[in-house]
Amino acid sequence: METCNTSKFKPFNETEVTKSVMENTTEERLTKTCTRFRQYYGSFIDLKLDGVYKTKNEVIYRYHALYSKK
């Protein structure tokens, strides 16, 4: 989401996302998403950890994105 504020596209690598996410994240798609998010929410500020949930097989981290508009 920080990319939306800086307009500098940095492609993901294998340690950051899955292969399918990496293939589907293009500069064109990201620009379209950023434009829509800025219109509704304003500039991206930060991520806040909302909770950590543990199941038998995995750990789920839930985040809340903070924007300049409420």
The 8 nearest C-alpha neighbors of each residue, nearest first, counted from 0:
[[1, 2, 3, 43, 4, 33, 45, 44],
 [0, 2, 3, 4, 43, 5, 44, 45],
 [1, 3, 5, 0, 6, 4, 7, 8],
 [2, 4, 33, 1, 6, 0, 5, 43],
 [5, 3, 1, 2, 6, 42, 43, 0],
 [4, 6, 2, 7, 3, 1, 8, 0],
 [7, 5, 2, 3, 4, 8, 30, 1],
 [8, 6, 5, 2, 9, 3, 4, 1],
 [7, 9, 2, 6, 10, 26, 29, 5],
 [8, 10, 7, 11, 2, 26, 12, 6],
 [11, 9, 8, 12, 21, 24, 25, 26],
 [12, 10, 21, 15, 9, 16, 13, 14],
 [11, 13, 14, 15, 10, 16, 21, 18],
 [12, 14, 15, 16, 17, 18, 11, 21],
 [13, 15, 12, 16, 17, 11, 18, 21],
 [16, 14, 13, 12, 11, 17, 21, 18],
 [17, 15, 13, 14, 20, 21, 18, 12],
 [16, 18, 20, 19, 21, 13, 15, 14],
 [17, 19, 21, 20, 22, 16, 13, 12],
 [18, 20, 22, 21, 17, 23, 16, 24],
 [21, 19, 23, 17, 22, 18, 24, 16],
 [20, 22, 18, 19, 24, 23, 11, 17],
 [21, 23, 19, 20, 24, 18, 25, 17],
 [24, 22, 20, 21, 25, 19, 28, 18],
 [25, 23, 21, 22, 20, 28, 29, 26],
 [24, 26, 28, 27, 23, 29, 22, 10],
 [25, 27, 29, 28, 30, 8, 24, 10],
 [26, 28, 30, 25, 29, 31, 24, 32],
 [29, 27, 31, 25, 30, 26, 32, 24],
 [28, 30, 32, 26, 31, 27, 33, 25],
 [31, 29, 33, 27, 28, 32, 26, 34],
 [30, 32, 28, 34, 29, 33, 27, 35],
 [31, 33, 29, 35, 34, 30, 36, 28],
 [34, 32, 36, 30, 3, 35, 31, 37],
 [35, 33, 31, 37, 32, 36, 30, 38],
 [34, 36, 38, 32, 33, 37, 31, 39],
 [35, 37, 33, 39, 38, 34, 40, 32],
 [38, 36, 41, 34, 40, 39, 35, 42],
 [37, 39, 35, 36, 40, 41, 34, 33],
 [40, 38, 36, 37, 41, 35, 68, 34],
 [41, 39, 68, 37, 36, 66, 38, 67],
 [42, 40, 37, 67, 68, 66, 38, 39],
 [43, 41, 67, 66, 37, 44, 4, 40],
 [42, 44, 66, 45, 65, 0, 1, 67],
 [45, 43, 66, 65, 42, 67, 46, 64],
 [44, 46, 65, 64, 43, 47, 66, 1],
 [47, 45, 64, 63, 65, 62, 48, 44],
 [48, 46, 63, 62, 49, 64, 45, 65],
 [47, 49, 62, 50, 61, 63, 46, 60],
 [50, 48, 62, 61, 47, 63, 51, 60],
 [49, 51, 61, 48, 60, 52, 62, 59],
 [50, 52, 60, 59, 61, 53, 58, 49],
 [53, 51, 59, 58, 50, 60, 54, 61],
 [52, 54, 58, 57, 59, 51, 55, 56],
 [55, 53, 57, 56, 58, 52, 59, 51],
 [54, 56, 57, 53, 58, 52, 59, 51],
 [57, 55, 54, 58, 53, 59, 52, 60],
 [58, 56, 54, 53, 55, 59, 52, 60],
 [57, 59, 53, 52, 54, 60, 51, 56],
 [60, 58, 52, 51, 53, 61, 57, 54],
 [59, 61, 51, 50, 52, 62, 58, 48],
 [60, 62, 50, 49, 48, 51, 59, 63],
 [63, 61, 48, 49, 47, 46, 64, 60],
 [62, 64, 47, 46, 49, 48, 65, 61],
 [63, 65, 46, 45, 47, 62, 66, 43],
 [66, 64, 45, 44, 46, 43, 63, 67],
 [65, 67, 43, 44, 42, 68, 41, 40],
 [66, 68, 41, 42, 43, 69, 44, 40],
 [69, 67, 40, 41, 66, 42, 39, 65],
 [68, 67, 66, 40, 65, 41, 39, 42]]
